[in-house]
Each structure stands twice: as C-alpha cells, then as structure tokens.
Amino acid sequence: MKKIITFLSLIVLISCNKNNDKADGYGNFEATEVTISAEANGKIEYLKLEEGDVLEPKTQVGLIDTTQLYFNKQQLVASKSTVYSKSANVLSQVKVLQEQLKTTLIEKKRIQNMFAENAATRRQVDEIDGKVSVIKEQIKSVQTQNSPIVNEVKSIDVQIEKINDQIQKSKIINPIKGTVLAKYAEANEVTAFGKPIYKIADISEMTLRVYVSETQLFQIKVGQNVTIKIDADAAMKSFPGTISWIASSAEFTPKIVQTKEERVNLVYAVKVKVKNDGSLKIGMPAEMWVK
C-alpha cells in the first residue's frame, strides 16, 4: 500500500512539473531601430563610429563636404554688401533732402510771421509752401527707390539662411542614445540625400513581443510584472519584465510560436519591457512566465 501511494505521488509530481514547465508566452526580442541617412550630397569628410559603439544624442559623428556651400554663401554675402552700398547712397540722398526740408520749414515759419505783420506778400507764402511740398515729394520718391533694394537684401538673407541650413544638415548628428547596429558608409565615399549611413537602436531596454491565447488574457494586464527567460549554458536565465502593451484585436499565431497546435489558433500580441544587461539581442527568442 505504501508503495502504491508513493507511486501515485510520483505521478502527480511529474504531472505538476510537466504543467509548470510550459511558459505562458513565446516570442522574440525587438528594439526601435533608426536608420540615419544623409541630408546632403557630397563626399563624407569623416565618420567617427563603428558597429557596437554607444553614441550619445546630439553628438556630431561625421561631416559631408561643405566647400561649395561655403563659396556660395560668400558670394551671397558679397552681393549683400553691394546692395547695401546702393541703399546707403539712397539713404544719403534722403538725409540731404531732409536737411533741406528742415531749413525750408524754418524759412516758411519766418515768412508766415512776416506775412502776419504785413511784411511779406501772399506770393512769398505760396512760393515757400510750394517749395516745402516739392522737397517732401522728392523725399518720398527717393525712399521709394530704396524699397526694392531693401527687398533684395531680404531675399539674399533668405538664401543665406538656406545655405546655413544646408551646411548644418551636412553635419551628421546622432539623434538618439543607442548602439550602432550597422554601418553603411565610410569616410571619403560620396553620398547622396536619403542614402543610409548607419543604423542605431537603444538596446538598454528591450521589448519582448510574445503571443498569448484568449484564455490567458485574464491572467495579465498592463503594468504587471512577469519573468522572462532565455536559453543559457546550464539552465535558463531569468530577467524581470513589465507588460507595457496588450493588443486589442486577435491575429493568427506567427511561426515563432513553438507548438504546431498553437500556430492555428488566434492569439493576442503582448509587449514586455525588459532591462538589458548586455546579454539580450535583437531577434533572440525568449519565454514569458506569468507565475
């Protein structure tokens, strides 16, 4: 009888271990990969990065030749100086006319005072009034000549700003903190707008995309802590993870799910955030254990 009880206990233990050995979800690690492309045309003067390098955001890692852009900018600056000289000539004419107007207004006031005392004639008053009007019209005319010059300067300023933007885009600036996954170009190569230079991703925190059946949904929720396991030498290595997203609609099970039976079922995708100690890689298979 004792042997029978022992035998039955062994069967129950084996059965429990068999059930507990099945993970709650299977999937692969992924990360947001960003491909950095050239924003200018020309020869790459330098490119200071290699695959595996960890780059900080807003760090300049390379430069595309800006020689022609520099010459174009200098040409525009010279043109602006020439236009400014025209404007200075117009403004000097305006200044001369304004001085004449100032003197004429003084004379007008004197004649008006004399006319009030019957020491000047109406003709003299009319003549000085006409002279003031003529000078004012001359000032307006000269100022009108300056308007297209001012617009030309504004146009040159816009062109200079465009070249400054092109020069800035010739600098290869790393946008995010991450690890260089692939390098597509080398220094001294000629690149073009939109041509990939390197690929980078932040792998300090990985995302495990797993799939669970409808019957498993009640066990999980966003923000829940779970255990993630990957294959190791002797035994599976465990990592703490947090569920960050659960799909709102079902889909057919992808090929990465292990068993043939599960591949024909509808499942829900789940994303789990996992801190990476350096052993997790993009595409690596892993398991999710809820309990």
Secondary structure as GFF3:
##gff-version 3
##sequence-region A 1 291
A	DSSP	alpha_helix	2	20	.	.	.	ID=ss1
A	DSSP	beta_strand	25	30	.	.	.	ID=ss2
A	DSSP	beta_strand	33	37	.	.	.	ID=ss3
A	DSSP	beta_strand	42	47	.	.	.	ID=ss4
A	DSSP	beta_strand	54	55	.	.	.	ID=ss5
A	DSSP	beta_strand	59	64	.	.	.	ID=ss6
A	DSSP	alpha_helix	67	116	.	.	.	ID=ss7
A	DSSP	alpha_helix	122	169	.	.	.	ID=ss8
A	DSSP	beta_strand	171	174	.	.	.	ID=ss9
A	DSSP	beta_strand	178	183	.	.	.	ID=ss10
A	DSSP	beta_strand	190	191	.	.	.	ID=ss11
A	DSSP	beta_strand	196	201	.	.	.	ID=ss12
A	DSSP	beta_strand	205	213	.	.	.	ID=ss13
A	DSSP	three_ten_helix	214	219	.	.	.	ID=ss14
A	DSSP	beta_strand	225	230	.	.	.	ID=ss15
A	DSSP	beta_strand	237	246	.	.	.	ID=ss16
A	DSSP	beta_strand	251	252	.	.	.	ID=ss17
A	DSSP	three_ten_helix	262	264	.	.	.	ID=ss18
A	DSSP	beta_strand	266	275	.	.	.	ID=ss19
A	DSSP	beta_strand	285	289	.	.	.	ID=ss20
###
